Amino acid sequence: MENLDTTLGDNQWVYGTLGDAVTSATSNISLNKIKEDDGPYAVFGARGYMQNVSFFHQENDYLAIIKDGAGIGRVSELPAKSSVLATMQYLLPKTGYELRFIKYFLESIDFDQYRTGSTIPHIYFKDYKSEPFPILSITEQQRIIAILDEAFADIEQVRTKTEQNLKNARELYLSKKAELFESLEEIADLKFLPSICEEIFAGGDAPKKGLFSKTKTEKYQIPVYANAVKNSGLYGFTDYSRANKPSITIAARGSGTGHIELRREPFLPIVRLIVLSPNEDVVYLDYFKHALQNLDILRSGSAIPQLTVPMIKEYLIPVPDLKIQQKTIEELEALEELIELMTERYNKKVVLLDELKKSILQKAFSGELTQKNNQGAVA
């Protein structure tokens, strides 16, 4: 269906389908194909810019949508003389349709209903191209774009301000923590970690197949932890432990190197995860965690960051008497609770902002955004 700019009035709405306004094209670019290439033209992936190459696929500005894997359905407006990886698909407005109008319409679609594939999810243009699409004059498209641009600018301003408040609170917490430990260094003895720990050791190999489970079972109850940040480094469950006392672990290899976790229950450390079990007659476990987090732990290795037990043993922390340790724990936990409360409020506000954005998009493409209610779109 052609754009009806010559026959429709500025406020007249006629519905066709998305396929009437957009054409699709696929990409066959993989990172392996272009890893040795270089040039003046950008290639984009699901996470944004990837690298420059010697060719481009699109002469003009265009839309790209993630069609495979995580983030499917997310739409990007990309510049002329660039390309996308094969996990994304080009969506090109037909003559008479505004690029940003199409982008906003795509953002109003619930792509979960078109998701296929159990291991790697996919969406296909052939499935969602029948979405009801308003065939509007250029004037009306531009009016709606202007409304949405203004409304979403207001939403992003609120989001940015909220993010900054949360960032400021976290920075204040870290600053307060650093001040606390600086003051403790003036009144307490600095002690090497081996002098206050009953054990310091690194985890070994992961249990072999058949000796552990990815989920907790009647037989396998003891957690297995590795060098990772996600899910606190949980690797699976087994039926034996190596760390049997309340301990702190430090990730010793990979992108999460230096990440610290407190473990109260018996567990099995693997893949060189470093375990420190403090003497709790000398240092409380929670204080020990905060003191280690306050350290600037250096890593070795340029390609793969890593720590070793000998490196960890060279660090010192202030060890005041147990009463001061307890007071320090209480102060830091109070600050942590405040940060958690602010984070919870931030997350709720983000959800509300996203819901508001969806609501505005639904109104925009159902014809509800009149000049009158436009003035208070995000009031």
C-alpha positions, 0 to 999 in steps of 0.5 A: 500500500502506498503512502496516502499523503496526497489523499489523506487529511493531516489527521485522517487515519487508515490502517494497513500492515507494517509490511506496507511501510517497511521492507526487510533485508538480512545480513550475512556478516559474522565477526570471523568474516571481518576480523582481519578487515579494516576501513572507514565504515562501521559495523554494528552488533546487538551491543552497538559498534563493533569495528570498521571495515572496507565496505558498507551495506546501507547507503542511507540511515536505516533501522536494525532490529536484533533478531537472534539471541538476547535482546531480540526486538530491540531497535536501533537507528543507525547511520548511512554507509554502515552495516550490521552483524548477522544477529540483526536485520535491516528494516527499511522504510518505503518511500513516504514513511519517516524513519523515526515514525517506523522506529517508534512503531517497532518499539510499540510491538510486543515481540515476545509473542513472535519469539521462536526457538528454545535454546537461541530465541529468534524473531522473523519479519514474516511473522510480525509484518502483519502488525496493524500499521497506521498509514498516515500523511507525512505531516501527521507522522512528523507531528507524532514524532515530535510528540514522542520525541518531547515525551521521551526526552522528558522520560530520559531526563527523569531516568538520568536524574534518578540514575545520577542520584543512585550513583552519587549515593554509591560513591558516598558509601565508598567514600565513607567506607574509605574514610572509616578504614583510613581512621582505623589504620591510625588506631589499629595494628596493620596485620598481614592476612596469614596472621589473622587467617586459619586457612588461605588456599586456592580451589582445585579442579571442577568435579568430574561429570557424574560427581556434581549437579547443576541444581541442588538434589537429594544427593548433591547439597553442597555448593560449588563456587568458581571465579565468577560474579554472576549468581555469586559464582555458583557452579553447581552442587556436589556431596563434599566440601573443602572449605568448612569454616565461614570464609571469604572468597576472592575471584582469582582469574578472568574478568571478575578477578578481585570480586569478593563474596562472604560464604557462611556454609561449607562449600567446594571452591574450584578453578583457583578461587581463593579462600580465606578463613579468618580466625573469628577470635581475632577478626569478625567475618563481616568486618573481614569482608569490608576490609578486603573490599576496601583494598586496592587488589592488584592483578597480574597478567595482561591477557587474562587477569589473575591473582595468586595465594602468595599475592594475597598473603602480602596484603595488610588490613587494620585489625582493631579490637572486636568492639570497634569491628562490630561498630564498623560493621553496623555503620557500613551495614546501615549505609548498605541498607540505604543503598539497597533502599535507593536501588529498589526505588530506582528499579521501581521508577525505571519500571514505571518509566518503561510502562509510561513509555509503552503507554504513550506508544500505544496511544500514539499508534491508536490515534489517541495523541491529539493536539489537546492531550499531547500537551500533558503527555508526561505531566 
